[in-house]
Structure formats: C-alpha cells, structure tokens
Amino acid sequence: MITIFLLICVTLSSLFLTALARRYAYAGGIIDTPGPRSSHLIPTPRGGGVSVVICTLIVLAFLPLPHKWSLWWTSALIASVSYVDDHIGLGYKLRLACQLLLGGGYVASELSLSSCVFPWFSDSWFCFAGGFVFLGGIVWVANLYNFMDGIDGIAATETLFVTLSLAVLYTHAGAHEWAFLMLTIACSCFGFLFWNWAPAKIFMGDVGSVFLGWVLGVSMLSSAQQTNVSMWVYVILMGGFIADATFTLFSRILRGERVWLPHRTHLYQLLSIRFGDHRKVNYILMIVNVVWLLPMAIFAYLSPDYAWACTISAYIPLSLLYYTNRRQIMKSMAREG
C-alpha cells in the first residue's frame, strides 16, 4: 500500500512539475519553432522532461542500491548539461565531450567489466577493450533517445513500455529496489505524458530525453552486475528505438550526410508524415514492442545462457521491417516530390 501511495505521489508530482515547466518555458521564451525538418506545425515550449529528472533523482537518492551515487551524480550532471543546452544551445562537440567524460568516469569507477556480460573473455584484455564498448553503449543510448524524441509522446511511451517490463522482471528476480526505480521512471513519464501526448502542450527537451537514455544505459550495465536481468534484456526491450536510430545513423553516414544536423529520415518520422498523426506511430511501436520484443526479452531473461541468441533473433526481423518500410516510404515520397 505504501508503495502504491508513493508511486501515485510521483505521478502527481510529475504532472504538477511539468505544468510549472510549461509556464516557465513560455515566460523564458524556451520555445521550439517549427522548421522544414520539424515534425510539428506550431511553436511549442520545451524542457518538460525536467519533471522526470527531478522525480527520478529524488527517489533514487533514497533507494538502497549499491553504487547508487555514481548513477545519481552522473545522471544529475548529464541532465544539467542537457538543461543548459535546452536554454542556450550547446554545440554537439561540447555535449559529446561531457557525455564521454561522465560515461568514462562511471565505467572506470563502478563496473567489473569482465563479469558483466561476456564472462568467457579473459580479464587481461577485455576489461580495457570492454570499457570502451560499454562507454560507447551508454553514450549511444543517451543520444539515440534524443534522436528518437521527435514526435509527440514517443519517448515517454517507449520508456513506459521498457521500464514497466523491467519492473516485472526485476520483481521476479527479487531485485525490488531496481523494480521500484523502474516504476518511478514509469510514473514520472506517465505524469509527463498527460502534457506530451498528441497534440503536445510541451516537449520533453534534451533534459528529459538524454537523461532517460543515460539512466537506462547505465542501469543496463549496473544491474547486470547486481541482478539476474542481463543487459541483453534491455537491448531487446529498447529494440524499437535502437533499430531505428542505429539503422538511420549508418544510412546517413553512407550517404555522406552531416549526421549532427536535424533531419526527418527516421522511420518513425517518415511514418508520422505518411499518416499525418503522431498517435498512430506510437500505437504501431507499442504493438511491435508488446507482440514481438517483450516475449523475446522474457525468453532472454528465463534462458540467460542463450540471451545473446534471443537478441539476434529479435533484431533480424526487426531490422528487415525497418529497412523495407523506410526504403519504401522514402521512394514513395521522392516520387511524390
């Protein structure tokens, strides 16, 4: 009963804080103005994700998680950098440098890399090489969340699916503190989603999207050390975001595009243009999540020795789905002018 009461308080707090953030954004002129590469038609305030940041960090401070302060401080600092970026627009090089610095510090100080995911590798070289792999993973998840937060409700909806699924698995694994953290993030996003569902009254902003990606990326590595929920489970559950963002990034690199510039070539963006409705895209993503990715994540959790095989099995059809649909829509749009 106390747990339910606390989660209701988190939801209501997020709802209230988002309303305050909206008023602050209007007063301070923190507004996203639609452009040729935007998926929106009217100027909309941004930075509402600060409500998710505040609620999550307050709860995390009181949770009895091992090494929680490394997670807390790096997440708070990432959110601070992103908050400043929402206000004055930091350059992508400075943002990336901050992320690499904080991620490198976290990986170096907190993770016993040799036992995290690939125990069959020797400590002598994998701890060093694996550190760079995991650092890249954390930074990529943080940034892909930012890339994917381009239409109303998508980042909050995806986070609801991922964190609620993880909460169930953590509860089954007896990792109740991790389960409560995931429920806290879910409730924070639910309160924010009241304002962000299409048509959005406020956007999450970098402060929310980068923070969520960062927390999930770091939790993916930390919880693998402390619980029976492996990083493969995270990778599968976030497959909708990872596949779209990663495939689109490599496609743009191969075409020689400047990948740090705004664009509208993610599959979710193309679908929103095709449908003319952000909600339909969210519904499609949730169907893929629940029907395909959730069962595969459960298999990976129940059969940890074959979790890597479950991940490959989950991503092969997912990648084909993204590739074929994205290619067809882009060709169709090119013909239509």
C-alpha positions as CSV (number, residue, x, y, z in Angstrom):
1,M,0.0,0.0,0.0
2,I,2.8,2.4,0.8
3,T,4.5,1.6,-2.5
4,I,1.3,2.4,-4.4
5,F,0.9,5.6,-2.5
6,L,4.5,6.7,-3.2
7,L,4.1,5.9,-6.9
8,I,0.9,7.9,-7.1
9,C,2.7,10.8,-5.5
10,V,5.5,10.5,-8.1
11,T,2.9,10.6,-10.9
12,L,1.1,13.7,-9.5
13,S,4.4,15.4,-8.8
14,S,5.5,14.9,-12.4
15,L,2.2,16.2,-13.6
16,F,2.5,19.3,-11.5
17,L,6.1,19.9,-12.2
18,T,5.5,19.6,-16.0
19,A,2.8,22.3,-15.7
20,L,5.3,24.6,-13.9
21,A,8.0,23.8,-16.6
22,R,5.5,24.8,-19.3
23,R,4.8,28.1,-17.6
24,Y,8.5,28.7,-17.1
25,A,9.2,27.9,-20.8
26,Y,6.6,30.3,-22.0
27,A,7.9,33.1,-19.7
28,G,11.5,32.5,-20.7
29,G,10.9,32.0,-24.4
30,I,12.2,28.5,-24.4
31,I,10.1,27.5,-27.5
32,D,10.7,25.1,-30.4
33,T,9.8,26.9,-33.6
34,P,8.7,24.6,-36.5
35,G,11.2,24.4,-39.4
36,P,11.4,22.5,-42.6
37,R,12.9,19.5,-40.8
38,S,10.5,19.6,-37.9
39,S,7.6,17.1,-37.3
40,H,5.5,19.9,-35.7
41,L,3.4,22.7,-37.1
42,I,3.0,25.1,-34.2
43,P,5.6,26.7,-31.7
44,T,5.7,24.6,-28.6
45,P,7.6,25.0,-25.3
46,R,10.3,22.5,-24.5
47,G,12.1,21.3,-21.3
48,G,9.1,19.5,-19.7
49,G,11.3,16.5,-19.1
50,V,12.8,18.2,-16.1
51,S,9.9,16.9,-14.2
52,V,11.0,13.3,-14.9
53,V,14.6,14.2,-13.9
54,I,13.5,15.7,-10.5
55,C,11.2,12.9,-9.6
56,T,13.6,10.2,-10.5
57,L,16.6,11.7,-8.8
58,I,14.7,12.3,-5.5
59,V,13.5,8.7,-5.3
60,L,16.9,7.3,-6.4
61,A,18.6,9.2,-3.5
62,F,16.6,7.2,-1.0
63,L,16.8,3.7,-2.7
64,P,19.3,1.3,-1.1
65,L,21.0,0.4,-4.4
66,P,24.7,-0.5,-4.4
67,H,26.9,2.2,-6.0
68,K,23.8,4.4,-6.5
69,W,25.6,7.7,-6.0
70,S,27.7,7.2,-9.2
71,L,24.4,6.7,-11.1
72,W,22.9,9.6,-9.3
73,W,25.7,12.1,-9.8
74,T,26.4,11.2,-13.5
75,S,22.6,11.3,-14.3
76,A,22.2,14.7,-12.5
77,L,25.2,16.2,-14.3
78,I,24.0,14.9,-17.7
79,A,20.6,16.4,-17.0
80,S,22.3,19.7,-16.1
81,V,24.3,19.8,-19.3
82,S,21.1,19.0,-21.3
83,Y,19.1,21.6,-19.4
84,V,21.7,24.3,-20.3
85,D,21.5,23.0,-23.9
86,D,17.7,23.5,-24.0
87,H,18.3,27.1,-22.9
88,I,21.3,28.3,-24.9
89,G,22.0,25.5,-27.4
90,L,25.4,24.0,-26.7
91,G,27.4,22.7,-29.6
92,Y,27.3,19.0,-30.3
93,K,31.1,18.6,-29.7
94,L,30.8,20.0,-26.2
95,R,27.7,17.8,-25.4
96,L,29.5,14.7,-26.6
97,A,32.7,15.6,-24.7
98,C,30.6,15.9,-21.4
99,Q,28.9,12.6,-22.1
100,L,32.2,10.8,-22.8
101,L,33.8,12.3,-19.7
102,L,31.0,11.3,-17.4
103,G,30.5,7.9,-19.0
104,G,34.2,7.2,-18.8
105,G,34.3,8.1,-15.2
106,Y,31.3,5.9,-14.4
107,V,32.6,2.8,-16.3
108,A,36.1,3.2,-14.8
109,S,35.0,3.5,-11.2
110,E,32.0,1.3,-10.9
111,L,31.9,-1.7,-13.3
112,S,33.7,-5.0,-13.0
113,L,33.6,-5.4,-16.8
114,S,34.9,-8.9,-17.1
115,S,31.9,-10.5,-15.4
116,C,29.2,-8.1,-16.7
117,V,28.2,-9.7,-20.0
118,F,30.9,-11.8,-21.5
119,P,32.4,-14.0,-18.8
120,W,34.2,-16.2,-21.3
121,F,36.7,-13.5,-22.1
122,S,39.9,-13.1,-20.1
123,D,40.4,-10.2,-17.8
124,S,43.7,-9.2,-19.3
125,W,42.4,-7.5,-22.4
126,F,38.6,-7.5,-22.1
127,C,38.5,-5.1,-19.1
128,F,40.2,-2.5,-21.2
129,A,38.5,-3.1,-24.5
130,G,35.2,-3.8,-22.9
131,G,35.4,-0.4,-21.1
132,F,35.3,1.4,-24.4
133,V,32.5,-0.8,-25.7
134,F,30.4,-0.1,-22.7
135,L,31.2,3.6,-22.7
136,G,30.1,3.8,-26.3
137,G,26.9,1.9,-25.4
138,I,26.0,4.3,-22.6
139,V,26.6,7.4,-24.8
140,W,24.8,5.9,-27.8
141,V,21.7,5.0,-25.8
142,A,21.6,8.6,-24.3
143,N,21.9,10.1,-27.8
144,L,19.5,7.8,-29.6
145,Y,16.8,8.6,-27.0
146,N,17.4,12.2,-28.0
147,F,17.2,11.4,-31.7
148,M,14.0,9.4,-31.3
149,D,12.2,12.1,-29.3
150,G,10.9,13.8,-32.4
151,I,7.1,13.3,-32.3
152,D,4.5,13.7,-29.6
153,G,4.6,11.1,-26.8
154,I,7.1,8.7,-28.4
155,A,9.9,8.9,-25.9
156,A,7.6,8.8,-22.8
157,T,5.6,5.9,-24.3
158,E,8.6,3.9,-25.2
159,T,10.0,4.5,-21.7
160,L,6.8,3.3,-20.1
161,F,7.0,0.1,-22.0
162,V,10.7,-0.5,-21.2
163,T,10.5,0.4,-17.5
164,L,7.2,-1.4,-16.7
165,S,8.6,-4.6,-18.4
166,L,11.8,-4.3,-16.5
167,A,9.9,-3.7,-13.2
168,V,8.1,-7.0,-13.7
169,L,11.3,-8.9,-14.4
170,Y,13.2,-7.3,-11.5
171,T,10.4,-8.2,-9.2
172,H,10.5,-11.8,-10.4
173,A,14.3,-11.8,-9.9
174,G,13.9,-10.4,-6.3
175,A,15.6,-7.1,-7.2
176,H,12.9,-5.0,-5.6
177,E,14.9,-1.8,-5.4
178,W,15.6,-1.9,-9.1
179,A,12.0,-2.7,-9.7
180,F,10.9,0.4,-7.7
181,L,13.4,2.6,-9.6
182,M,11.9,1.4,-12.9
183,L,8.3,2.1,-11.6
184,T,9.4,5.5,-10.5
185,I,10.6,6.4,-14.0
186,A,7.4,4.9,-15.5
187,C,5.2,7.0,-13.2
188,S,7.3,10.1,-13.9
189,C,6.8,9.6,-17.6
190,F,3.1,8.9,-17.2
191,G,2.6,12.2,-15.4
192,F,4.6,14.0,-18.1
193,L,2.7,12.2,-20.9
194,F,-0.5,14.0,-19.9
195,W,1.1,17.1,-21.3
196,N,3.1,15.5,-24.1
197,W,0.5,13.2,-25.8
198,A,-0.5,14.5,-29.2
199,P,-1.1,17.3,-29.7
200,A,1.7,18.1,-27.3
201,K,1.5,21.0,-25.0
202,I,5.2,20.8,-24.1
203,F,8.1,18.8,-25.4
204,M,10.5,16.7,-23.3
205,G,13.6,18.5,-24.4
206,D,17.2,17.3,-24.2
207,V,16.9,17.5,-20.4
208,G,14.4,14.6,-20.4
209,S,15.3,12.5,-23.4
210,V,19.1,12.4,-22.8
211,F,18.5,11.8,-19.1
212,L,16.2,8.9,-19.8
213,G,18.6,7.3,-22.2
214,W,21.5,7.8,-19.8
215,V,19.7,6.3,-16.8
216,L,18.6,3.3,-18.9
217,G,22.1,2.9,-20.4
218,V,23.9,3.0,-17.1
219,S,21.2,0.8,-15.4
220,M,21.6,-1.8,-18.2
221,L,25.3,-2.3,-17.1
222,S,24.9,-1.8,-13.4
223,S,22.0,-4.1,-12.9
224,A,23.8,-6.9,-14.8
225,Q,26.3,-6.9,-12.0
226,Q,23.7,-7.0,-9.3
227,T,20.7,-8.9,-10.6
228,N,19.7,-11.8,-12.9
229,V,18.4,-9.3,-15.5
230,S,21.2,-9.1,-18.1
231,M,22.0,-6.2,-20.5
232,W,20.6,-8.3,-23.3
233,V,17.1,-7.9,-21.9
234,Y,17.5,-4.1,-22.0
235,V,18.8,-4.3,-25.6
236,I,15.8,-6.3,-26.7
237,L,13.2,-4.1,-24.9
238,M,14.7,-1.0,-26.4
239,G,14.9,-2.6,-29.8
240,G,12.3,-0.2,-31.4
241,F,14.4,2.8,-30.6
242,I,17.8,1.1,-31.1
243,A,17.0,-0.3,-34.5
244,D,15.5,2.9,-36.0
245,A,18.2,5.2,-34.6
246,T,21.2,2.9,-35.5
247,F,20.0,2.0,-39.0
248,T,19.2,5.6,-39.8
249,L,22.6,6.8,-38.5
250,F,24.5,4.3,-40.6
251,S,22.4,5.1,-43.7
252,R,23.1,8.8,-43.3
253,I,26.9,8.1,-42.8
254,L,26.9,6.0,-46.0
255,R,25.2,8.9,-47.9
256,G,27.9,11.3,-46.7
257,E,25.4,13.4,-44.7
258,R,26.4,15.5,-41.7
259,V,24.8,13.4,-39.0
260,W,24.7,16.1,-36.4
261,L,22.3,18.2,-38.4
262,P,18.5,17.9,-38.0
263,H,16.6,15.7,-40.4
264,R,13.4,13.7,-40.8
265,T,14.5,10.4,-42.1
266,H,14.0,8.1,-39.1
267,L,11.3,5.6,-39.8
268,Y,9.1,7.0,-37.1
269,Q,9.3,10.5,-38.6
270,L,8.5,9.1,-42.1
271,L,5.5,7.3,-40.7
272,S,4.3,10.4,-38.9
273,I,4.5,12.3,-42.2
274,R,2.7,9.5,-44.1
275,F,-0.1,9.1,-41.5
276,G,-0.3,12.8,-40.5
277,D,-0.9,11.5,-37.0
278,H,1.8,11.0,-34.2
279,R,-0.5,8.8,-32.2
280,K,-0.7,6.1,-34.9
281,V,3.1,5.9,-34.9
282,N,3.1,5.3,-31.1
283,Y,0.4,2.7,-31.5
284,I,2.5,0.8,-34.1
285,L,5.6,1.0,-31.9
286,M,3.7,-0.4,-28.9
287,I,2.3,-3.3,-31.0
288,V,5.8,-4.2,-32.1
289,N,7.0,-3.9,-28.5
290,V,4.3,-6.0,-26.9
291,V,3.8,-8.6,-29.6
292,W,7.5,-9.2,-30.6
293,L,10.1,-7.6,-28.3
294,L,8.5,-8.4,-24.9
295,P,8.3,-12.1,-25.5
296,M,11.8,-12.2,-26.8
297,A,13.0,-10.3,-23.7
298,I,11.2,-12.7,-21.4
299,F,12.9,-15.7,-23.2
300,A,16.3,-13.9,-22.8
301,Y,15.6,-13.5,-19.0
302,L,14.5,-17.0,-18.5
303,S,17.3,-18.5,-20.6
304,P,20.4,-16.4,-19.7
305,D,22.8,-18.7,-21.5
306,Y,21.0,-18.1,-24.8
307,A,20.2,-14.4,-24.2
308,W,22.5,-13.3,-26.9
309,A,20.8,-15.7,-29.4
310,C,17.4,-14.2,-28.3
311,T,18.8,-10.8,-29.0
312,I,19.9,-11.7,-32.5
313,S,16.6,-13.4,-33.2
314,A,14.7,-10.3,-32.1
315,Y,16.7,-7.9,-34.2
316,I,16.9,-9.8,-37.5
317,P,13.1,-9.4,-38.4
318,L,13.1,-6.0,-36.7
319,S,15.9,-4.8,-38.9
320,L,14.2,-6.1,-42.0
321,L,11.0,-4.4,-41.0
322,Y,12.7,-1.1,-40.5
323,Y,14.8,-1.4,-43.7
324,T,12.0,-2.3,-46.1
325,N,9.4,0.1,-44.7
326,R,11.8,3.0,-44.5
327,R,13.0,2.4,-48.1
328,Q,9.5,2.1,-49.5
329,I,8.3,5.3,-47.8
330,M,11.3,7.3,-48.9
331,K,10.9,6.1,-52.5
332,S,7.2,6.9,-52.4
333,M,7.9,10.4,-51.1
334,A,10.6,11.0,-53.7
335,R,8.1,10.1,-56.5
336,E,5.5,12.4,-55.0
337,G,8.0,15.3,-54.9
